[in-house]
Amino acid sequence: MQFTSEQRLDDGVLERDFTLGDIPGILWTPASAPASASAPVPLILLGHPGGLDKMRPRLAARARHSAAEGFASATIELPGSGDRPRSAAAEQARADLHRVLKAGEPVSDDIVDRLVLPLVDKAVPEWQATLDALLSLPGIDGPVGFSGGVISIGVRLAVVEPRIAAAALFAGSYVPRAMFEEARRVTVPLHVLLQWDDEGNDRQAALDLFDAFGSKEKTLNANMGGHTGVPQYAGEAAARFFTRHLKS
């Protein structure tokens, strides 16, 4: 991991850009974060739908809120997003998705599989490599949470990465049928946010996925409104969820 820039935000949070190989990312640490590993802070991995530059203001707002609660936060660019190399297969799947949506046709399982499964297969090992690097830094340690982003990435991480202790997932993206079986193997505490009128999300599929999760503790926070209409109190509920499970 190589840090490429840093700035101190007006609330004292330290924001540092980094690269891990060819993967760009951002790390935010609280103003009061220790300079050594003697009293490290927990870490939240911030998921997003891709396009790190465009998403940066929203991610920074989430990170600053988490920093106020005593958490470090980090994110990385998704494969095929931003300035990262594009996949011809993913671009074709995305074009097929836009075509059927424009025509008002249902989105087939084939399109969802081609769009999402290769992304999950590539992104999850990158998140794990990033986690290795982040947890080697002074002042940052587990437990680790995963928040938001492409829900299938969060499901896979919760299954294969033992350092993930809790996850707050956003039911706002297409989910391959194969992920439902993986969801049954998830055991960490979950907080799932669902926008009831999200025009880009299959509400019934989101409810079925929630039902499939194997976690003994799982909470569904459903609110009226579209994809970008998440109420402030819903975010505050997710923050309390992480405080309960990562700082106990």
C-alpha positions as CSV (number, residue, x, y, z in Angstrom):
1,M,0.0,0.0,0.0
2,Q,1.3,3.4,-1.0
3,F,-0.2,6.7,0.2
4,T,-0.3,9.3,-2.5
5,S,-1.9,12.3,-0.8
6,E,-3.4,13.4,2.5
7,Q,-5.4,16.2,3.9
8,R,-6.9,17.1,7.3
9,L,-10.6,17.8,6.9
10,D,-12.3,20.6,8.9
11,D,-13.5,18.2,11.6
12,G,-10.0,16.9,12.1
13,V,-10.5,13.6,10.1
14,L,-7.4,12.6,8.2
15,E,-8.2,11.6,4.6
16,R,-5.5,9.8,2.7
17,D,-5.5,8.5,-0.9
18,F,-3.7,5.3,-1.5
19,T,-3.0,2.7,-4.2
20,L,-2.7,-1.0,-3.7
21,G,-1.1,-2.2,-6.9
22,D,-3.3,-0.7,-9.5
23,I,-6.3,-0.3,-7.2
24,P,-7.0,3.3,-5.9
25,G,-8.6,3.8,-2.5
26,I,-9.2,6.2,0.3
27,L,-8.6,5.9,4.1
28,W,-10.2,8.1,6.7
29,T,-9.1,8.0,10.3
30,P,-10.6,9.9,13.3
31,A,-8.9,13.1,14.6
32,S,-8.3,11.3,17.9
33,A,-7.0,8.1,16.3
34,P,-3.8,6.9,18.1
35,A,-0.5,7.0,16.3
36,S,0.4,3.5,17.4
37,A,-1.2,0.1,17.7
38,S,-1.5,0.4,21.5
39,A,-5.2,1.5,21.3
40,P,-6.3,0.9,17.7
41,V,-9.7,1.9,16.3
42,P,-12.1,-0.5,14.6
43,L,-12.5,-0.4,10.8
44,I,-15.5,-0.1,8.5
45,L,-15.1,-0.9,4.8
46,L,-17.3,1.4,2.7
47,G,-18.9,-0.2,-0.3
48,H,-20.2,1.8,-3.3
49,P,-21.5,1.1,-6.8
50,G,-18.4,2.2,-8.6
51,G,-16.9,5.5,-9.8
52,L,-14.8,6.5,-6.8
53,D,-14.3,10.2,-7.9
54,K,-18.1,10.7,-8.4
55,M,-18.9,8.9,-5.1
56,R,-16.2,10.6,-3.1
57,P,-18.4,13.3,-1.4
58,R,-21.0,10.8,-0.3
59,L,-18.3,8.3,0.9
60,A,-16.5,11.1,2.8
61,A,-19.7,12.1,4.5
62,R,-20.3,8.5,5.6
63,A,-16.6,8.2,6.8
64,R,-16.8,11.5,8.7
65,H,-20.0,10.3,10.5
66,S,-18.2,7.0,11.3
67,A,-15.1,8.9,12.5
68,A,-17.2,10.8,15.0
69,E,-18.2,7.4,16.4
70,G,-14.5,6.3,16.7
71,F,-14.1,4.3,13.5
72,A,-11.6,4.4,10.7
73,S,-13.2,3.9,7.2
74,A,-11.8,2.9,3.9
75,T,-12.9,2.2,0.3
76,I,-11.5,1.1,-3.0
77,E,-12.5,1.5,-6.6
78,L,-14.4,-1.4,-8.1
79,P,-13.0,-3.5,-11.0
80,G,-14.0,-1.9,-14.3
81,S,-14.9,1.5,-12.7
82,G,-13.2,4.9,-12.7
83,D,-9.9,4.7,-14.5
84,R,-9.5,0.9,-14.0
85,P,-9.5,-1.3,-17.2
86,R,-12.9,-2.3,-18.6
87,S,-14.0,-5.8,-19.2
88,A,-15.6,-6.4,-22.6
89,A,-17.9,-9.0,-21.1
90,A,-19.0,-6.7,-18.4
91,E,-19.6,-3.8,-20.8
92,Q,-21.7,-6.1,-23.0
93,A,-23.8,-7.2,-20.0
94,R,-24.3,-3.5,-19.0
95,A,-25.4,-2.6,-22.5
96,D,-27.8,-5.5,-22.5
97,L,-29.2,-4.3,-19.2
98,H,-29.7,-0.8,-20.4
99,R,-31.4,-2.1,-23.6
100,V,-34.0,-4.2,-21.8
101,L,-34.7,-1.5,-19.2
102,K,-35.2,1.1,-22.0
103,A,-37.6,-1.4,-23.7
104,G,-39.5,-2.0,-20.5
105,E,-38.6,-5.7,-20.5
106,P,-37.8,-7.8,-17.5
107,V,-34.1,-8.2,-16.6
108,S,-33.2,-11.8,-17.2
109,D,-31.1,-14.0,-14.8
110,D,-28.5,-14.3,-17.6
111,I,-27.9,-10.6,-17.7
112,V,-27.7,-10.3,-13.9
113,D,-25.3,-13.3,-13.7
114,R,-23.0,-11.9,-16.4
115,L,-23.0,-8.4,-14.9
116,V,-22.6,-9.2,-11.2
117,L,-20.9,-12.6,-10.7
118,P,-17.6,-11.8,-12.4
119,L,-17.6,-8.5,-10.4
120,V,-18.0,-10.3,-7.1
121,D,-15.3,-12.9,-8.1
122,K,-12.8,-10.1,-8.8
123,A,-13.8,-7.5,-6.2
124,V,-13.9,-9.7,-3.1
125,P,-10.2,-10.8,-3.2
126,E,-9.2,-7.2,-3.8
127,W,-11.1,-6.2,-0.7
128,Q,-9.4,-8.9,1.3
129,A,-5.9,-7.8,0.0
130,T,-6.9,-4.2,1.0
131,L,-7.9,-5.4,4.4
132,D,-4.6,-7.2,4.9
133,A,-2.8,-3.9,4.2
134,L,-5.1,-1.7,6.3
135,L,-4.8,-3.9,9.4
136,S,-1.0,-3.8,9.1
137,L,-1.1,0.0,9.7
138,P,-0.6,1.4,13.2
139,G,-3.7,2.5,15.0
140,I,-6.2,0.3,13.0
141,D,-7.4,-3.1,14.0
142,G,-10.4,-5.3,14.0
143,P,-13.2,-6.0,14.4
144,V,-14.1,-5.0,10.9
145,G,-17.5,-4.0,9.4
146,F,-18.7,-3.8,5.8
147,S,-21.2,-1.1,4.8
148,G,-23.2,-0.5,1.7
149,G,-22.2,-1.0,-1.9
150,V,-23.1,-3.8,-4.2
151,I,-25.0,-6.2,-1.9
152,S,-23.6,-9.4,-3.6
153,I,-20.1,-8.3,-2.8
154,G,-21.1,-7.8,0.9
155,V,-22.7,-11.2,0.9
156,R,-19.6,-12.9,-0.4
157,L,-17.3,-11.0,1.9
158,A,-19.5,-12.0,4.9
159,V,-19.2,-15.6,3.9
160,V,-15.5,-15.9,3.1
161,E,-13.8,-13.3,5.2
162,P,-13.6,-14.2,8.9
163,R,-12.4,-10.7,9.9
164,I,-15.8,-9.2,8.9
165,A,-17.7,-9.1,12.2
166,A,-20.9,-7.3,11.1
167,A,-22.4,-5.9,7.9
168,A,-24.8,-3.2,7.0
169,L,-26.1,-4.0,3.5
170,F,-28.1,-1.9,1.0
171,A,-30.7,-3.8,-1.0
172,G,-30.4,-1.6,-4.1
173,S,-28.7,-3.7,-6.7
174,Y,-29.5,-6.8,-8.8
175,V,-28.7,-10.1,-7.1
176,P,-27.9,-13.3,-9.0
177,R,-29.8,-16.4,-7.9
178,A,-26.6,-18.1,-6.9
179,M,-26.1,-15.5,-4.2
180,F,-29.2,-16.7,-2.4
181,E,-27.4,-20.0,-1.5
182,E,-24.4,-18.0,-0.3
183,A,-26.7,-15.9,1.8
184,R,-27.7,-19.0,3.8
185,R,-24.1,-19.3,4.9
186,V,-23.9,-15.8,6.3
187,T,-23.8,-15.8,10.1
188,V,-22.5,-12.4,11.1
189,P,-25.0,-9.8,12.5
190,L,-26.8,-8.0,9.6
191,H,-28.5,-4.6,9.2
192,V,-30.2,-4.5,5.8
193,L,-31.5,-1.2,4.4
194,L,-34.4,-1.3,1.8
195,Q,-35.9,1.6,0.0
196,W,-39.5,0.4,-0.6
197,D,-40.0,2.4,-3.8
198,D,-36.6,1.9,-5.3
199,E,-37.3,1.8,-9.0
200,G,-34.1,-0.1,-9.8
201,N,-34.5,-2.8,-7.2
202,D,-36.7,-5.9,-7.2
203,R,-38.4,-5.5,-3.8
204,Q,-39.6,-9.1,-3.6
205,A,-36.1,-10.4,-4.5
206,A,-34.7,-8.2,-1.7
207,L,-37.2,-9.6,0.8
208,D,-36.4,-13.1,-0.3
209,L,-32.7,-12.5,0.1
210,F,-33.2,-11.1,3.6
211,D,-35.2,-14.2,4.4
212,A,-32.4,-16.4,3.1
213,F,-29.7,-14.9,5.3
214,G,-28.5,-17.5,7.9
215,S,-27.6,-14.9,10.6
216,K,-29.3,-15.3,14.0
217,E,-29.4,-11.5,14.2
218,K,-30.7,-9.7,11.2
219,T,-32.6,-6.5,11.0
220,L,-34.5,-5.1,8.0
221,N,-34.9,-1.3,8.0
222,A,-37.4,-0.6,5.2
223,N,-38.3,3.0,4.4
224,M,-40.6,4.7,1.9
225,G,-38.9,6.4,-1.0
226,G,-36.6,5.8,-4.0
227,H,-33.0,4.8,-4.4
228,T,-31.5,8.1,-3.3
229,G,-34.2,9.0,-0.7
230,V,-32.6,7.2,2.3
231,P,-33.7,9.1,5.4
232,Q,-31.1,10.4,7.8
233,Y,-32.5,8.3,10.7
234,A,-31.9,5.1,8.7
235,G,-28.2,6.0,8.4
236,E,-28.1,6.7,12.1
237,A,-29.6,3.3,12.8
238,A,-26.8,1.7,10.8
239,A,-24.2,3.7,12.8
240,R,-25.7,2.4,16.1
241,F,-25.6,-1.1,14.7
242,F,-21.8,-0.9,14.1
243,T,-21.2,0.8,17.5
244,R,-23.0,-2.1,19.1
245,H,-21.1,-4.9,17.3
246,L,-17.7,-3.4,16.6
247,K,-17.1,-1.6,19.9
248,S,-18.6,-3.9,22.4
